[in-house]
């Protein structure tokens, strides 16, 4: 059974670009900490590494969509 994502896609889409950048930074810090824990032998939350990686991808995808939409509306005017 798949675990639910920490952040829902609708919640991510509703965020401003600054909030997305802050969220991405937090997720990358978390990913670093999880990798560090794995390297030191603290194997708690192994599934969270995969989940953090996917959430980073979601945020980056939404950021790219926002940039593409902004460029599209700017070129139409």
C-alpha positions in Angstrom: 0.0 0.0 0.0 1.4 3.4 -1.0 2.0 6.0 1.7 0.4 9.3 1.4 2.6 12.2 0.4 3.4 14.8 3.1 2.4 17.6 0.8 -0.7 17.2 -1.5 -0.2 18.4 -5.1 -3.1 20.9 -4.7 -1.4 22.5 -1.7 1.9 22.8 -3.5 0.2 24.4 -6.5 -1.4 27.0 -4.3 1.9 28.2 -2.9 3.7 31.3 -4.2 7.1 31.0 -5.9 8.8 32.2 -2.7 7.0 29.6 -0.6 7.9 26.9 -3.2 11.6 27.9 -2.9 11.5 27.8 0.9 9.7 24.4 0.7 12.3 23.1 -1.7 15.1 24.2 0.6 13.5 22.5 3.6 13.0 19.3 1.6 16.6 19.3 0.4 17.8 19.8 4.0 15.7 16.9 5.1 17.0 14.7 2.3 20.6 15.6 3.3 19.8 14.7 7.0 18.3 11.4 5.9 21.2 10.5 3.8 23.6 11.4 6.6 21.6 9.2 9.0 21.8 6.3 6.5 25.5 6.8 6.2 26.1 6.7 9.9 23.9 3.6 10.4 20.8 5.1 11.9 18.4 3.3 9.6 15.2 5.0 10.9 12.7 5.9 8.3 14.2 4.4 5.2 11.0 4.9 3.2 11.2 8.6 4.0 14.3 9.0 1.8 12.2 7.9 -1.3 9.3 10.1 -0.2 11.5 13.2 0.2 13.1 12.6 -3.2 9.6 12.4 -4.8 8.4 15.5 -3.0 11.4 17.5 -4.2 10.5 16.4 -7.8 6.9 17.5 -7.2 8.0 21.0 -6.1 10.4 21.4 -8.9 7.8 20.3 -11.4 5.3 22.9 -10.1 8.0 25.6 -10.2 8.7 24.8 -13.8 5.0 24.9 -14.6 4.7 28.3 -12.9 7.6 29.6 -14.9 6.2 28.3 -18.1 2.8 29.8 -17.5 4.4 33.2 -16.6 6.4 33.2 -19.8 3.4 32.2 -21.8 1.2 35.0 -20.4 4.1 37.5 -20.9 4.5 36.6 -24.5 0.8 36.8 -25.2 0.6 40.5 -24.2 
